[in-house]
Amino acid sequence: MSGKILIIDRAATSRIVMKVKLNAAQYDVDTCDNCADAAKIIQQRAPDLVLVNLSDVSDSPHAFCRNLRNGPGGDTLVIIGTGVDDSSRARFAALDAGADDVLVPHVSDSLLLARIRSLLRRRNVGVEWQIRDGTSRALGFDEDRSGFAMPGQITVLAANGGAGALLVQTLQRGLDHRVQLSDLQTGLPQDGPCRNADLFVIDATFSEQRKKTLFQMIADIHARGDTQHAAKLVILPKGEQRTAAMLLDLGADDVAFAPVGDDELILRTKALVAHKLDQDCLRERVRSGLRAAVIDPLTGLFNRRYAETHLDRIAEQAQATGRQYAIMVLDIDHFKSVNDTYGHAAGDAVLRTLASRLRSNFRGIDLIARVGGEEFLVAMPNTSREHAHIAAERMRRLVNETPIHVAGLATPLQISVSVGIAVDEHEDTGSDAPQHLFALADAALYRAKSAGRNMVSIHMSAA
């Protein structure tokens, strides 16, 4: 499953229809008809996203959303309001209560699913950096974050200069951030107001033939080094649901349909800038605080010190969410003979190449570390035994089938790896559970070595 979702709706038919749609999209779905039961399910099941019908005023759903947002875990819980009127005032009320977005009646399935995917992607990135930040704190890098409390930079991109100027004035009145205007028709310039923007507000209320330009703009913002982390809010003409879905899947963070009231626009903008600046802060804390102490200088991967601490964070997250995680230990076969035959420079080149291949073939949320001379560890959150096995076999084949070119050697080096896997089964192994799982994966690696090398071995629980 790609995420856990809770549907709160008093109408049984609406709950059933929505559950069928989300199950078909491979989500793990729970349902209930009131906020009191929802609170119990959230405590027990820890969903990633909540869809709550805000039209039932007898159940105080707006107050419920506000309590969720301000309660434990509220900073990573995605909340989508449904059932409200298609008006800027109603959308503002939902957003002000803590909802991340509002889906008005008659929303298309494509936009519904695209919005869920977009918000879950943003949530997962935030959770990843929070876990890494927790690891840095556990290692003693608890830096003061007050230095990051500074105004953000917003760039309004508009084809109509008059409409763009009005957007700038609205945002300047309601926010403390710097707001600048740029011409949408000129594309994304290398310098000027687009450089290092924290948020792009794109007025896309224009004709059909310019949609390709808009799609290219979103892709360009995401691809450029100085804007790749910038948030993107697109304002579309009312009814452009298909375009909205495509934009969200291309990387837009939020889409609003005109007319957008000033209060709604300011609230959406404020939330996007705050999230972006917070993520910048977390990234900077991890990068600057950890690099010297916990990065292996040869490969650029994390070292054993970091891996052991970060495994504790992954285990805590798995315990809190009830999800599995996998540990994979990889060892280069006959590595000593590489050093003895070709020299340590060739051995170093092999280690660096394998590290690069590991980085390229696993997810951003996966922990990749060098934990010994030729031994590497990959920890994979939210991963089953089956998926870990598939990933390990893919990596083993890639290494075995792709020789390594080493400077000064006429013939590329053919190497192979053996892999051991262990998957958390939520067994009661005490506070040393991650270390115990590491030991099981290491034992599985030893079996792979003993059985002939260049293979994957999986620890099978006796439970």
MOQUIHU-V233033 format. One record per pair of residues at least 24 apart in sequence whose ideal C-beta (glycine too) atoms are under 6 Angstrom apart, sorted by the first residue. I is the first residue (numbers start at 1). J is the second residue. D is the distance in Angstrom with one decimal. If there is no record, write none. Layout:
# MOQUIHU-V233033
i:I j:J d:D
i:I j:J d:D
This chain:
# MOQUIHU-V233033
i:1 j:26 d:5.9
i:1 j:28 d:4.0
i:2 j:26 d:5.3
i:3 j:27 d:5.4
i:3 j:48 d:4.5
i:3 j:120 d:5.1
i:4 j:28 d:4.7
i:4 j:47 d:4.4
i:4 j:48 d:5.1
i:5 j:29 d:5.1
i:5 j:47 d:5.9
i:5 j:49 d:4.8
i:6 j:30 d:4.9
i:6 j:41 d:5.8
i:6 j:47 d:4.3
i:6 j:50 d:4.9
i:7 j:31 d:4.5
i:7 j:51 d:4.9
i:8 j:32 d:5.8
i:8 j:38 d:4.7
i:8 j:52 d:4.3
i:9 j:53 d:4.3
i:10 j:56 d:5.0
i:25 j:113 d:5.6
i:34 j:59 d:5.6
i:35 j:59 d:5.1
i:35 j:64 d:4.2
i:46 j:321 d:5.0
i:49 j:78 d:4.0
i:50 j:79 d:5.2
i:51 j:80 d:5.1
i:51 j:82 d:5.9
i:53 j:82 d:5.2
i:53 j:83 d:4.1
i:54 j:81 d:4.5
i:54 j:83 d:5.5
i:54 j:84 d:5.2
i:54 j:94 d:5.7
i:55 j:83 d:3.7
i:62 j:97 d:4.1
i:65 j:97 d:4.3
i:65 j:98 d:4.4
i:65 j:99 d:5.7
i:66 j:97 d:4.9
i:66 j:98 d:5.0
i:69 j:98 d:3.1
i:76 j:123 d:5.9
i:76 j:126 d:6.0
i:76 j:127 d:5.4
i:78 j:119 d:4.6
i:78 j:123 d:5.2
i:88 j:260 d:5.9
i:88 j:261 d:3.3
i:88 j:264 d:4.7
i:91 j:264 d:5.4
i:92 j:263 d:4.9
i:92 j:264 d:4.3
i:95 j:267 d:4.9
i:108 j:241 d:4.6
i:110 j:245 d:4.3
i:111 j:241 d:4.5
i:111 j:244 d:5.5
i:111 j:245 d:4.5
i:114 j:245 d:3.9
i:114 j:248 d:4.2
i:114 j:249 d:5.3
i:118 j:248 d:4.3
i:128 j:365 d:4.6
i:129 j:282 d:4.1
i:131 j:313 d:4.7
i:132 j:286 d:4.8
i:133 j:282 d:5.0
i:133 j:285 d:5.8
i:134 j:313 d:5.0
i:135 j:309 d:5.1
i:135 j:310 d:4.4
i:135 j:313 d:5.1
i:136 j:286 d:5.5
i:136 j:289 d:5.1
i:136 j:290 d:5.4
i:138 j:309 d:5.1
i:139 j:309 d:5.6
i:141 j:289 d:3.4
i:143 j:285 d:5.8
i:143 j:289 d:5.9
i:145 j:281 d:5.8
i:148 j:281 d:4.3
i:151 j:176 d:5.6
i:151 j:177 d:4.9
i:151 j:178 d:5.7
i:152 j:177 d:4.3
i:152 j:198 d:4.0
i:152 j:273 d:4.2
i:152 j:277 d:5.7
i:153 j:178 d:4.9
i:153 j:197 d:5.2
i:153 j:198 d:5.1
i:154 j:179 d:4.7
i:154 j:199 d:4.7
i:155 j:180 d:5.4
i:155 j:182 d:5.6
i:155 j:193 d:4.8
i:155 j:194 d:5.4
i:155 j:197 d:4.2
i:155 j:200 d:5.3
i:156 j:181 d:5.0
i:156 j:201 d:4.8
i:157 j:182 d:5.4
i:157 j:184 d:4.4
i:157 j:200 d:5.9
i:157 j:202 d:4.7
i:158 j:184 d:5.5
i:158 j:203 d:4.0
i:159 j:184 d:4.5
i:159 j:185 d:5.2
i:159 j:206 d:5.5
i:163 j:203 d:5.8
i:170 j:262 d:5.1
i:174 j:266 d:3.6
i:177 j:273 d:5.9
i:188 j:220 d:4.8
i:195 j:226 d:5.6
i:196 j:226 d:5.3
i:197 j:230 d:5.1
i:198 j:230 d:5.9
i:198 j:273 d:5.4
i:198 j:276 d:5.0
i:199 j:231 d:4.6
i:199 j:272 d:5.3
i:199 j:273 d:5.1
i:200 j:230 d:5.9
i:200 j:232 d:5.0
i:201 j:233 d:5.0
i:202 j:234 d:4.7
i:203 j:235 d:5.3
i:204 j:234 d:5.3
i:204 j:236 d:5.4
i:205 j:237 d:5.1
i:205 j:258 d:5.2
i:218 j:250 d:4.8
i:218 j:251 d:5.6
i:218 j:252 d:5.6
i:222 j:251 d:4.6
i:231 j:272 d:4.1
i:231 j:276 d:4.7
i:233 j:272 d:5.9
i:235 j:260 d:5.9
i:296 j:370 d:4.6
i:299 j:351 d:5.7
i:299 j:352 d:5.6
i:299 j:355 d:3.6
i:299 j:370 d:5.2
i:301 j:355 d:5.1
i:301 j:368 d:5.5
i:301 j:369 d:5.4
i:301 j:370 d:4.8
i:302 j:369 d:4.1
i:304 j:371 d:4.4
i:307 j:369 d:3.8
i:307 j:371 d:5.8
i:307 j:377 d:5.5
i:310 j:367 d:5.3
i:311 j:379 d:5.8
i:311 j:434 d:3.9
i:312 j:434 d:5.7
i:314 j:379 d:5.6
i:314 j:381 d:5.3
i:315 j:433 d:5.6
i:315 j:434 d:4.5
i:318 j:424 d:5.8
i:323 j:382 d:4.9
i:324 j:384 d:5.7
i:324 j:423 d:5.6
i:324 j:424 d:5.3
i:325 j:381 d:4.9
i:325 j:383 d:6.0
i:325 j:424 d:5.1
i:326 j:380 d:4.5
i:326 j:383 d:4.4
i:326 j:388 d:3.7
i:326 j:423 d:4.7
i:327 j:379 d:5.3
i:327 j:422 d:5.3
i:327 j:437 d:5.1
i:327 j:438 d:5.7
i:327 j:441 d:4.4
i:328 j:378 d:4.2
i:328 j:392 d:5.6
i:328 j:421 d:5.2
i:329 j:377 d:5.6
i:329 j:420 d:4.7
i:329 j:441 d:4.5
i:329 j:442 d:5.4
i:329 j:445 d:4.7
i:330 j:376 d:4.6
i:330 j:417 d:4.9
i:330 j:419 d:5.1
i:331 j:374 d:6.0
i:331 j:375 d:4.9
i:331 j:418 d:5.4
i:331 j:445 d:5.8
i:332 j:374 d:4.1
i:332 j:415 d:5.9
i:332 j:417 d:5.7
i:333 j:416 d:4.7
i:333 j:418 d:5.8
i:333 j:453 d:4.3
i:335 j:374 d:4.0
i:346 j:406 d:4.9
i:349 j:406 d:4.6
i:350 j:404 d:5.6
i:353 j:404 d:4.8
i:361 j:395 d:5.8
i:385 j:423 d:4.4
i:388 j:421 d:5.2
i:392 j:419 d:4.6
i:392 j:421 d:5.8
i:392 j:456 d:4.6
i:393 j:456 d:5.6
i:396 j:456 d:5.9
i:416 j:454 d:3.9
i:418 j:445 d:6.0
i:418 j:448 d:4.0
i:418 j:449 d:5.1
i:418 j:453 d:5.0
i:419 j:456 d:4.5
i:420 j:444 d:3.2
i:420 j:445 d:3.0
i:420 j:448 d:5.8
i:420 j:457 d:5.3
i:421 j:458 d:4.6
i:422 j:459 d:4.2
i:425 j:461 d:4.9
i:425 j:463 d:5.9
i:427 j:463 d:6.0
